[in-house]
Structure formats: structure tokens, C-alpha cells
């Protein structure tokens, strides 16, 4: 895989001798996975369960298969399944998935909520929100609201409302290079810093919607310290109760 020159220089500086193994990992085949839907009864046993997960399995699911079309399973990489697993919302919670498309995190969160509480699943992109709706409709939950709004508009209506907010925000996508090499095309050396600035704007609105004592789960598909570490430091400095 031909990586951007500035990307290579950055991680050679950060990782030192470990950079060789890091760059080599981009040539490895991505590991596929899927989740079972506990809201629907399954009539067969699925192999290769992912250790320490409730519904995760290794393997590929085809989009036109009966299991996928009926919402019995949802295709999602094992690493991506970690977000909702870390969140693990309790039944009855009021939860916001702030950047929800295509629906992997949302459907996983719905599995934990088990048709209790409420999940607001938001996607600012109109095109991507339609994909989100299709995926959650197949999943069959009854405690879901899908919105197509900016974080600013949402914060006007949901002041200090949510017990938990999950934010997997717009990022430079370095973690996607192996799965989707086209992500390399829009990367440049200043992109992580630009993404961090955008994430801060959205998170500032998200904090207005978090109820006292609530939980914010922040994730990002990048390794850039100028992106994720900068955002975390900003959160800790701006909100001293975290």
C-alpha cells in the first residue's frame, strides 16, 4: 500500500523502530465480523464467536443473505464493535448516538437497551441518514428515534437530557486506510488538526446535552496524537468534572 509521504514521516517520528511493523500491518487482510441481533430469535448456532463479547462473531455476512435482510445479523468489524461494548448502556437509559450512520453503533446499543429507555440516533448527512434508517428498520427495535440534525440544533431541544452520549466523530480516517484505501486520497498533513477542531465544536454541543452524572464515550478511527489526544486534553481542560 502506497501511504502518503507526510504520513510515513509522522509515524516514523512517533514510533521509531516500531514504525516498520506498523507500516507492514497495512498489507494484512482486514478481519471481518458480525453481530447477532438479540431482539430477534435465531434458529441456528453461529460459529467463531468473538471472545468476551455478547453477540460478536468472526466471519463475513453478505448483504443479500436472508440473515442480513431480515435483521438477524449485522455486519461489523470486531474493532468497531468495541465502541458500544465499552459503552454498555444499562436498560432504561436515555442514549444519544451523535454521529450514527451507517448504524453499527446504534444497532449494538439497541441490543444492550433491549427495547427499554430511548436511543436517539443522529446523522447530519441526509444521504447517510437514509442508510441509517434502512439498517435500524431491519433491526426491529421499538425504542429508537432517528434524526437528521446538526449538533447545535439537537442541543437546543435536549438540554442535559441524555444519560449517555456516544460520539464517533468525523476524523482523518487513518484507521480506515487498510479497509478502504480511497481514504488515503483525502488525507493531508493538516487534516488531523482540522478534524480535531471540528470534533471540539460538536463535542461542545454534546456536553450541553449530557445529564449530570452522565457518560460520554468518545472514539475515533485514527492514531494521530494531534487529533485524538488533543481532543481528550481539551475535554479535560474545558470540563473539569470529567
Backbone as CSV, one residue per row, in Angstrom:
resi,resn,N_x,N_y,N_z,CA_x,CA_y,CA_z,C_x,C_y,C_z
1,UNK,0.844,-1.190,0.000,0.000,0.000,0.000,0.885,1.248,0.000
2,UNK,0.611,2.181,-0.913,1.388,3.407,-1.026,0.796,4.455,-0.085
3,UNK,1.470,4.708,1.039,0.998,5.645,2.044,1.543,7.041,1.763
4,UNK,0.828,8.090,2.159,1.306,9.461,1.944,2.664,9.696,2.619
5,UNK,3.524,10.420,1.957,4.875,10.645,2.463,4.861,11.309,3.839
6,UNK,4.002,12.315,4.014,3.934,13.007,5.306,3.423,12.084,6.404
7,UNK,2.528,11.169,6.049,2.020,10.183,6.995,3.156,9.280,7.465
8,UNK,3.967,8.815,6.528,5.101,7.947,6.857,6.090,8.680,7.760
9,UNK,6.415,9.915,7.429,7.366,10.682,8.234,6.847,10.882,9.657
10,UNK,5.563,11.160,9.768,4.983,11.417,11.089,5.105,10.196,11.996
11,UNK,4.754,9.035,11.459,4.753,7.848,12.308,6.139,7.242,12.484
12,UNK,7.048,7.538,11.610,8.447,7.175,11.856,8.970,7.954,13.062
13,UNK,8.562,9.210,13.160,8.984,10.044,14.292,8.316,9.588,15.585
14,UNK,7.051,9.222,15.511,6.307,8.826,16.705,6.709,7.435,17.185
15,UNK,6.841,6.475,16.257,7.013,5.074,16.630,8.457,4.591,16.630
16,UNK,9.341,5.306,15.976,10.727,4.879,15.948,10.891,3.529,15.268
17,UNK,11.560,2.585,15.958,11.819,1.268,15.374,10.540,0.470,15.128
18,UNK,9.493,0.777,15.860,8.240,0.050,15.683,7.494,0.456,14.413
19,UNK,7.945,1.517,13.761,7.253,2.014,12.574,7.226,0.982,11.447
20,UNK,8.297,0.178,11.321,8.361,-0.825,10.245,7.203,-1.811,10.367
21,UNK,6.994,-2.332,11.561,5.888,-3.276,11.776,4.536,-2.591,11.584
22,UNK,4.460,-1.332,11.988,3.216,-0.573,11.838,2.845,-0.440,10.369
23,UNK,3.792,-0.041,9.542,3.513,0.126,8.112,3.218,-1.219,7.444
24,UNK,3.880,-2.267,7.887,3.650,-3.594,7.319,2.227,-4.070,7.601
25,UNK,1.657,-3.644,8.711,0.308,-4.087,9.078,-0.737,-3.639,8.058
26,UNK,-0.445,-2.597,7.297,-1.399,-2.113,6.303,-1.561,-3.095,5.135
27,UNK,-0.624,-4.028,5.006,-0.704,-5.008,3.929,-1.439,-6.279,4.353
28,UNK,-1.819,-6.357,5.628,-2.536,-7.537,6.114,-4.019,-7.420,5.770
29,UNK,-4.641,-8.545,5.539,-6.069,-8.558,5.227,-6.884,-8.157,6.452
30,UNK,-7.875,-7.304,6.241,-8.739,-6.872,7.339,-9.567,-8.046,7.847
31,UNK,-9.801,-8.089,9.152,-10.589,-9.152,9.772,-12.055,-8.748,9.771
32,UNK,-12.896,-9.608,9.254,-14.331,-9.327,9.173,-15.068,-9.895,10.379
33,UNK,-16.216,-9.307,10.677,-17.019,-9.791,11.786,-18.477,-9.391,11.611
34,UNK,-19.309,-9.912,12.499,-20.727,-9.554,12.502,-21.274,-9.782,13.901
35,UNK,-22.475,-9.256,14.140,-23.136,-9.435,15.425,-24.510,-10.077,15.228
36,UNK,-24.902,-10.899,16.165,-26.267,-11.413,16.187,-27.184,-10.369,16.797
37,UNK,-28.438,-10.379,16.410,-29.433,-9.445,16.925,-30.232,-10.129,18.037
38,UNK,-30.007,-9.753,19.308,-30.715,-10.423,20.401,-32.194,-10.059,20.484
39,UNK,-32.618,-9.063,19.689,-34.033,-8.681,19.689,-34.866,-9.616,18.820
40,UNK,-34.192,-10.489,18.065,-34.884,-11.441,17.207,-34.390,-12.855,17.520
41,UNK,-35.298,-13.818,17.441,-34.944,-15.206,17.739,-34.119,-15.796,16.604
42,UNK,-33.033,-16.460,16.933,-32.218,-17.155,15.938,-32.489,-18.646,16.035
43,UNK,-32.536,-19.295,14.887,-32.907,-20.714,14.832,-31.713,-21.618,14.586
44,UNK,-30.522,-21.038,14.566,-29.346,-21.877,14.379,-28.180,-21.306,15.170
45,UNK,-27.152,-22.108,15.314,-25.955,-21.687,16.048,-24.932,-21.137,15.066
46,UNK,-24.319,-20.018,15.424,-23.323,-19.389,14.567,-21.921,-19.671,15.123
47,UNK,-20.964,-19.989,14.247,-19.617,-20.360,14.698,-18.730,-19.150,14.970
48,UNK,-17.533,-19.431,15.482,-16.443,-18.452,15.623,-16.866,-17.208,16.402
49,UNK,-17.379,-17.400,17.583,-17.747,-16.253,18.413,-16.497,-15.491,18.830
50,UNK,-16.625,-14.183,18.947,-15.518,-13.325,19.373,-15.448,-13.370,20.890
51,UNK,-14.308,-13.742,21.464,-14.206,-13.856,22.923,-14.569,-12.548,23.630
52,UNK,-15.191,-12.701,24.781,-15.536,-11.575,25.651,-16.529,-10.600,25.023
53,UNK,-17.330,-11.085,24.097,-18.427,-10.282,23.551,-19.726,-11.058,23.713
54,UNK,-20.837,-10.340,23.752,-22.130,-10.991,23.925,-22.687,-11.534,22.618
55,UNK,-22.460,-10.809,21.513,-23.112,-11.187,20.253,-22.160,-11.237,19.064
56,UNK,-20.867,-10.997,19.260,-19.927,-10.886,18.151,-19.421,-12.221,17.630
57,UNK,-19.226,-12.286,16.307,-18.675,-13.468,15.646,-17.722,-13.027,14.542
58,UNK,-16.681,-13.833,14.300,-15.804,-13.614,13.162,-16.449,-14.175,11.904
59,UNK,-16.220,-13.512,10.780,-16.729,-14.003,9.504,-17.405,-12.902,8.709
60,UNK,-17.800,-13.238,7.498,-18.437,-12.270,6.614,-19.925,-12.566,6.465
61,UNK,-20.698,-11.501,6.364,-22.132,-11.604,6.125,-22.426,-10.907,4.796
62,UNK,-23.134,-11.565,3.916,-23.454,-10.984,2.613,-24.736,-10.164,2.698
63,UNK,-24.717,-9.004,2.055,-25.823,-8.062,2.171,-27.159,-8.587,1.697
64,UNK,-27.149,-9.561,0.783,-28.400,-10.095,0.253,-28.799,-11.412,0.913
65,UNK,-28.056,-11.822,1.934,-28.409,-13.063,2.623,-29.688,-12.869,3.423
66,UNK,-30.391,-13.967,3.675,-31.644,-13.896,4.434,-31.411,-13.362,5.840
67,UNK,-30.280,-13.747,6.448,-29.977,-13.305,7.812,-29.811,-11.792,7.881
68,UNK,-29.138,-11.232,6.860,-28.909,-9.783,6.872,-30.183,-9.016,6.529
69,UNK,-30.874,-9.437,5.505,-32.081,-8.733,5.062,-33.158,-8.735,6.137
70,UNK,-33.238,-9.805,6.909,-34.253,-9.901,7.960,-33.814,-9.282,9.275
71,UNK,-32.552,-8.817,9.349,-32.068,-8.171,10.562,-31.611,-9.107,11.647
72,UNK,-31.405,-10.390,11.323,-30.919,-11.335,12.324,-29.455,-11.101,12.666
73,UNK,-28.700,-10.575,11.705,-27.284,-10.288,11.928,-26.959,-8.906,11.360
74,UNK,-25.865,-8.337,11.878,-25.400,-7.038,11.377,-23.896,-7.143,11.153
75,UNK,-23.447,-6.821,9.955,-22.031,-6.891,9.614,-21.278,-5.727,10.262
76,UNK,-20.235,-6.043,11.029,-19.448,-5.005,11.700,-18.097,-5.576,12.101
77,UNK,-17.032,-4.867,11.785,-15.690,-5.325,12.127,-15.543,-5.504,13.635
78,UNK,-14.750,-6.481,14.069,-14.548,-6.696,15.502,-14.074,-5.445,16.234
79,UNK,-13.155,-4.683,15.631,-12.655,-3.480,16.299,-13.760,-2.450,16.487
80,UNK,-14.640,-2.327,15.484,-15.728,-1.360,15.567,-16.744,-1.754,16.627
81,UNK,-16.824,-3.038,16.933,-17.756,-3.497,17.953,-17.347,-3.064,19.352
82,UNK,-16.105,-2.624,19.507,-15.611,-2.241,20.829,-16.293,-0.985,21.374
83,UNK,-16.751,-0.103,20.490,-17.298,1.176,20.939,-18.526,0.970,21.825
84,UNK,-19.524,0.266,21.295,-20.739,0.029,22.070,-20.483,-0.902,23.240
85,UNK,-19.520,-1.799,23.076,-19.198,-2.708,24.172,-18.609,-1.935,25.349
86,UNK,-17.777,-0.961,25.063,-17.245,-0.107,26.129,-18.374,0.697,26.768
87,UNK,-19.288,1.201,25.937,-20.405,1.989,26.460,-21.341,1.135,27.318
88,UNK,-21.746,-0.018,26.816,-22.616,-0.963,27.533,-23.740,-0.251,28.299
89,UNK,-24.611,0.467,27.626,-25.667,1.193,28.339,-26.589,0.239,29.100
90,UNK,-27.052,0.690,30.253,-27.976,-0.113,31.045,-29.393,0.070,30.528
91,UNK,-30.223,-0.924,30.764,-31.614,-0.845,30.347,-32.284,0.370,30.969
92,UNK,-33.126,1.031,30.174,-33.855,2.192,30.649,-33.142,3.518,30.463
93,UNK,-31.899,3.486,29.996,-31.134,4.726,29.816,-31.645,5.537,28.630
94,UNK,-31.368,6.848,28.689,-31.588,7.747,27.560,-30.236,7.961,26.897
95,UNK,-30.100,7.497,25.661,-28.802,7.432,24.992,-28.856,8.203,23.677
96,UNK,-27.752,8.884,23.350,-27.601,9.587,22.072,-26.404,9.034,21.328
97,UNK,-26.629,8.568,20.104,-25.548,8.226,19.182,-25.432,9.414,18.235
98,UNK,-24.405,10.226,18.437,-24.376,11.557,17.830,-23.973,11.565,16.358
99,UNK,-23.179,10.606,15.939,-22.784,10.513,14.522,-22.977,9.063,14.117
100,UNK,-24.211,8.704,13.773,-24.648,7.310,13.853,-24.512,6.474,12.591
101,UNK,-24.526,7.078,11.417,-24.511,6.274,10.187,-23.194,5.494,10.057
102,UNK,-23.277,4.286,9.498,-24.431,3.643,8.871,-25.344,2.878,9.824
103,UNK,-24.970,2.774,11.116,-25.860,2.118,12.075,-25.229,1.041,12.920
104,UNK,-23.941,0.806,12.770,-23.288,-0.243,13.543,-23.364,-0.006,15.040
105,UNK,-22.993,1.188,15.466,-23.037,1.507,16.901,-24.473,1.526,17.394
106,UNK,-25.367,2.128,16.611,-26.766,2.240,17.018,-27.393,0.865,17.254
107,UNK,-27.238,-0.047,16.303,-27.839,-1.366,16.470,-27.216,-2.121,17.641
108,UNK,-25.935,-1.916,17.876,-25.271,-2.559,19.012,-25.799,-1.996,20.333
109,UNK,-25.964,-0.692,20.398,-26.517,-0.059,21.598,-27.944,-0.527,21.856
110,UNK,-28.710,-0.685,20.782,-30.080,-1.180,20.913,-30.106,-2.585,21.509
111,UNK,-29.088,-3.370,21.204,-29.013,-4.719,21.760,-28.909,-4.676,23.276
112,UNK,-28.126,-3.733,23.790,-27.979,-3.593,25.242,-29.263,-3.045,25.884
113,UNK,-29.900,-2.088,25.235,-31.096,-1.459,25.813,-32.299,-2.397,25.827
114,UNK,-32.361,-3.338,24.874,-33.401,-4.366,24.861,-34.812,-3.769,24.903
115,UNK,-35.055,-2.809,24.008,-36.371,-2.171,23.876,-36.815,-1.432,25.140
116,UNK,-35.854,-0.934,25.915,-36.156,-0.090,27.068,-35.482,1.262,26.868
117,UNK,-35.866,2.248,27.680,-35.270,3.570,27.549,-35.537,4.155,26.181
118,UNK,-34.616,4.987,25.718,-34.744,5.574,24.383,-33.358,5.820,23.809
119,UNK,-33.217,5.584,22.526,-31.975,5.881,21.815,-32.286,6.863,20.698
120,UNK,-31.655,8.029,20.738,-31.733,8.992,19.652,-30.494,8.783,18.783
121,UNK,-30.727,8.438,17.535,-29.648,8.114,16.603,-29.589,9.215,15.553
122,UNK,-28.542,10.027,15.609,-28.472,11.220,14.750,-27.380,11.092,13.692
123,UNK,-27.697,11.585,12.501,-26.727,11.657,11.415,-26.957,12.952,10.651
124,UNK,-25.947,13.810,10.583,-26.106,15.125,9.973,-26.214,15.043,8.452
125,UNK,-25.618,14.025,7.841,-25.693,13.859,6.387,-27.036,13.252,6.002
126,UNK,-27.779,13.949,5.156,-29.084,13.442,4.730,-28.943,12.120,3.989
127,UNK,-27.964,12.021,3.108,-27.765,10.788,2.345,-27.444,9.618,3.266
128,UNK,-26.541,9.833,4.209,-26.143,8.753,5.120,-27.247,8.427,6.126
129,UNK,-28.074,9.421,6.446,-29.164,9.163,7.395,-30.185,8.186,6.817
130,UNK,-30.346,8.206,5.480,-31.268,7.263,4.839,-30.751,5.827,4.954
131,UNK,-29.444,5.665,4.849,-28.837,4.341,5.040,-29.018,3.897,6.485
132,UNK,-28.844,4.834,7.401,-29.049,4.555,8.821,-30.462,4.047,9.079
133,UNK,-31.450,4.719,8.510,-32.847,4.321,8.698,-33.081,2.901,8.188
134,UNK,-32.539,2.585,7.023,-32.721,1.246,6.455,-32.155,0.173,7.387
135,UNK,-30.980,0.433,7.939,-30.342,-0.561,8.795,-31.068,-0.744,10.121
136,UNK,-31.534,0.342,10.726,-32.200,0.200,12.019,-33.614,-0.358,11.862
137,UNK,-34.244,-0.101,10.716,-35.560,-0.703,10.471,-35.462,-2.226,10.443
138,UNK,-34.419,-2.738,9.806,-34.234,-4.188,9.763,-33.993,-4.761,11.152
139,UNK,-33.385,-3.972,12.018,-33.033,-4.470,13.345,-34.261,-4.694,14.216
140,UNK,-35.306,-3.877,14.019,-36.586,-4.156,14.655,-36.763,-3.645,16.074
141,UNK,-35.991,-2.641,16.500,-36.159,-2.097,17.855,-37.354,-1.145,17.905
142,UNK,-37.908,-0.975,19.114,-39.088,-0.130,19.290,-38.805,1.118,20.132
143,UNK,-37.571,1.347,20.507,-37.240,2.459,21.408,-36.262,3.438,20.758
144,UNK,-36.445,3.666,19.459,-35.462,4.421,18.677,-36.095,5.610,17.970
145,UNK,-35.348,6.726,17.962,-35.710,7.902,17.172,-34.505,8.252,16.304
146,UNK,-34.691,8.344,14.994,-33.615,8.733,14.079,-33.794,10.199,13.710
147,UNK,-32.727,10.983,13.843,-32.770,12.405,13.497,-31.695,12.727,12.471
148,UNK,-31.937,13.793,11.721,-31.023,14.271,10.688,-30.777,15.751,10.966
149,UNK,-29.975,16.004,12.017,-29.794,17.365,12.519,-28.330,17.656,12.821
150,UNK,-28.014,18.937,12.953,-26.704,19.338,13.445,-26.685,19.195,14.959
151,UNK,-25.496,19.110,15.534,-25.396,19.024,16.992,-25.937,20.288,17.646
152,UNK,-25.801,21.435,16.974,-26.319,22.688,17.517,-27.838,22.645,17.649
153,UNK,-28.528,22.148,16.620,-29.983,22.048,16.688,-30.429,21.063,17.759
154,UNK,-29.729,19.942,17.855,-30.092,18.949,18.866,-29.951,19.513,20.274
155,UNK,-28.881,20.259,20.509,-28.633,20.771,21.868,-29.670,21.802,22.291
156,UNK,-30.386,22.393,21.337,-31.457,23.331,21.686,-32.664,22.611,22.287
157,UNK,-32.817,21.327,21.973,-34.006,20.580,22.400,-33.723,19.553,23.502
158,UNK,-32.472,19.116,23.597,-32.159,18.048,24.558,-31.164,18.537,25.609
159,UNK,-31.468,19.601,26.270,-30.553,20.169,27.261,-30.436,19.239,28.471
160,UNK,-29.199,18.782,28.738,-28.871,17.949,29.901,-29.820,16.751,30.016
161,UNK,-30.095,16.142,28.895,-31.130,15.107,28.820,-30.575,13.679,28.859
162,UNK,-29.451,13.425,28.209,-29.015,12.051,27.972,-28.129,11.514,29.093
163,UNK,-28.421,10.280,29.472,-27.578,9.590,30.454,-26.244,9.181,29.844
164,UNK,-26.245,8.974,28.534,-25.028,8.545,27.837,-25.025,9.104,26.422
165,UNK,-23.867,9.601,25.996,-23.692,10.081,24.627,-22.492,9.375,24.023
166,UNK,-22.685,8.799,22.844,-21.603,8.140,22.113,-21.259,9.012,20.912
167,UNK,-19.986,9.369,20.808,-19.554,10.227,19.704,-18.366,9.595,18.996
168,UNK,-18.610,9.040,17.834,-17.564,8.521,16.951,-17.487,9.513,15.804
169,UNK,-16.735,10.574,16.019,-16.847,11.757,15.189,-16.094,11.717,13.877
170,UNK,-16.313,12.744,13.063,-15.585,12.868,11.787,-14.094,12.996,12.056
171,UNK,-13.315,12.123,11.435,-11.879,12.109,11.728,-11.086,11.897,10.443
172,UNK,-9.772,11.908,10.560,-8.906,11.797,9.385,-8.908,10.402,8.797
173,UNK,-9.483,9.419,9.489,-9.697,8.096,8.920,-8.448,7.273,8.692
174,UNK,-7.380,7.548,9.447,-6.149,6.777,9.256,-6.370,5.290,9.541
175,UNK,-7.279,5.004,10.455,-7.577,3.613,10.768,-8.337,2.897,9.665
176,UNK,-8.770,3.649,8.646,-9.530,3.064,7.540,-8.660,2.763,6.329
177,UNK,-7.384,3.148,6.351,-6.539,3.011,5.163,-6.507,1.575,4.647
178,UNK,-6.397,0.612,5.559,-6.283,-0.785,5.123,-7.604,-1.292,4.549
179,UNK,-8.712,-0.928,5.191,-10.024,-1.401,4.737,-10.490,-0.662,3.496
180,UNK,-10.220,0.635,3.455,-10.695,1.464,2.350,-9.563,2.377,1.890
181,UNK,-8.698,1.906,0.995,-7.547,2.696,0.541,-7.924,4.054,-0.038
182,UNK,-9.183,4.224,-0.471,-9.582,5.524,-1.013,-9.500,6.621,0.044
183,UNK,-9.516,6.229,1.328,-9.399,7.207,2.408,-8.055,7.924,2.368
184,UNK,-7.071,7.283,1.736,-5.743,7.901,1.615,-5.811,9.146,0.738
185,UNK,-6.729,9.164,-0.219,-6.765,10.228,-1.213,-7.062,11.598,-0.601
186,UNK,-7.870,11.637,0.474,-8.210,12.941,1.051,-7.391,13.271,2.297
187,UNK,-6.421,12.424,2.643,-5.567,12.703,3.799,-4.467,13.694,3.420
188,UNK,-4.185,14.634,4.295,-3.009,15.502,4.160,-2.532,15.842,5.563
189,UNK,-1.339,16.394,5.688,-0.694,16.528,6.995,-1.474,17.410,7.967
190,UNK,-2.273,18.331,7.451,-3.051,19.205,8.329,-4.453,18.676,8.607
191,UNK,-4.814,17.579,7.964,-6.182,17.056,8.085,-6.529,16.644,9.524
192,UNK,-5.650,15.929,10.243,-5.980,15.571,11.623,-6.279,16.785,12.503
193,UNK,-5.520,17.858,12.334,-5.745,19.068,13.128,-7.093,19.697,12.782
194,UNK,-7.438,19.700,11.497,-8.733,20.233,11.080,-9.877,19.402,11.653
195,UNK,-9.709,18.069,11.647,-10.743,17.194,12.200,-10.893,17.400,13.701
196,UNK,-9.777,17.605,14.398,-9.832,17.844,15.843,-10.631,19.099,16.152
197,UNK,-10.437,20.149,15.343,-11.177,21.392,15.559,-12.681,21.173,15.370
198,UNK,-13.054,20.409,14.346,-14.466,20.114,14.099,-15.049,19.272,15.231
199,UNK,-14.291,18.300,15.700,-14.766,17.452,16.795,-15.012,18.283,18.060
200,UNK,-14.157,19.244,18.332,-14.341,20.089,19.510,-15.644,20.879,19.413
201,UNK,-15.936,21.383,18.222,-17.189,22.136,18.033,-18.403,21.252,18.336
202,UNK,-18.371,20.029,17.835,-19.503,19.121,18.036,-19.589,18.687,19.493
203,UNK,-18.440,18.397,20.098,-18.434,17.946,21.491,-18.900,19.031,22.446
204,UNK,-18.630,20.290,22.103,-19.107,21.388,22.942,-20.631,21.385,23.005
205,UNK,-21.274,21.064,21.890,-22.733,20.962,21.874,-23.189,19.685,22.583
206,UNK,-22.429,18.617,22.414,-22.784,17.352,23.063,-22.796,17.500,24.581
207,UNK,-21.849,18.241,25.121,-21.772,18.394,26.569,-22.985,19.140,27.128
208,UNK,-23.616,19.955,26.297,-24.838,20.641,26.730,-25.992,19.653,26.889
209,UNK,-25.904,18.514,26.197,-26.993,17.530,26.212,-26.779,16.417,27.232
210,UNK,-25.596,16.369,27.845,-25.280,15.310,28.791,-25.851,15.637,30.164
211,UNK,-26.640,14.721,30.699,-27.252,14.919,32.010,-26.189,14.888,33.103
212,UNK,-26.430,15.535,34.232,-25.486,15.477,35.355,-25.194,14.021,35.734
213,UNK,-23.921,13.698,35.841,-23.521,12.336,36.150,-23.533,11.403,34.964
214,UNK,-23.814,11.938,33.770,-23.873,11.122,32.568,-22.498,10.714,32.066
215,UNK,-22.485,9.878,31.031,-21.246,9.321,30.481,-21.096,9.711,29.024
216,UNK,-19.914,10.213,28.659,-19.572,10.494,27.270,-18.569,9.450,26.807
217,UNK,-18.877,8.765,25.706,-17.969,7.798,25.110,-17.476,8.389,23.797
218,UNK,-16.177,8.689,23.724,-15.584,9.322,22.546,-14.661,8.324,21.861
219,UNK,-14.854,8.129,20.560,-13.985,7.232,19.806,-13.621,7.886,18.487
220,UNK,-12.521,7.422,17.896,-12.080,7.976,16.631,-11.271,6.942,15.871
221,UNK,-11.369,6.955,14.561,-10.687,5.975,13.715,-9.355,6.543,13.228
222,UNK,-8.496,6.892,14.182,-7.197,7.454,13.828,-6.233,7.229,14.977
223,UNK,-4.931,7.311,14.660,-3.913,7.215,15.700,-3.272,8.579,15.956
224,UNK,-3.646,9.606,15.239,-2.958,10.885,15.284,-3.046,11.536,16.663
225,UNK,-1.908,11.762,17.319,-1.949,12.447,18.609,-2.466,13.872,18.489
226,UNK,-2.224,14.522,17.345,-2.726,15.880,17.174,-4.225,15.901,16.975
227,UNK,-4.824,14.723,16.865,-6.278,14.635,16.708,-6.923,14.112,17.987
228,UNK,-6.741,12.823,18.290,-7.470,12.272,19.439,-6.916,12.740,20.782
229,UNK,-5.583,12.802,20.943,-5.034,13.257,22.218,-5.353,14.722,22.452
230,UNK,-5.323,15.508,21.393,-5.648,16.934,21.526,-7.089,17.125,21.970
231,UNK,-7.997,16.336,21.403,-9.408,16.451,21.770,-9.622,16.037,23.217
232,UNK,-8.980,14.950,23.636,-9.135,14.487,25.018,-8.580,15.523,26.000
233,UNK,-7.419,16.083,25.703,-6.855,17.119,26.586,-7.788,18.317,26.670
234,UNK,-8.366,18.682,25.536,-9.305,19.811,25.530,-10.517,19.510,26.388
235,UNK,-11.065,18.310,26.274,-12.219,17.931,27.086,-11.896,18.037,28.573
236,UNK,-10.740,17.535,28.954,-10.363,17.538,30.365,-10.124,18.944,30.891
237,UNK,-9.646,19.827,30.026,-9.373,21.192,30.463,-10.636,22.045,30.498
238,UNK,-11.546,21.791,29.557,-12.766,22.589,29.471,-13.830,22.127,30.468
239,UNK,-13.831,20.834,30.765,-14.877,20.263,31.626,-14.190,19.538,32.768
240,UNK,-13.921,20.277,33.833,-13.087,19.745,34.916,-13.788,18.683,35.755
241,UNK,-15.079,18.444,35.475,-15.776,17.407,36.227,-15.679,16.048,35.558
242,UNK,-15.032,15.972,34.391,-14.894,14.680,33.715,-13.930,13.784,34.502
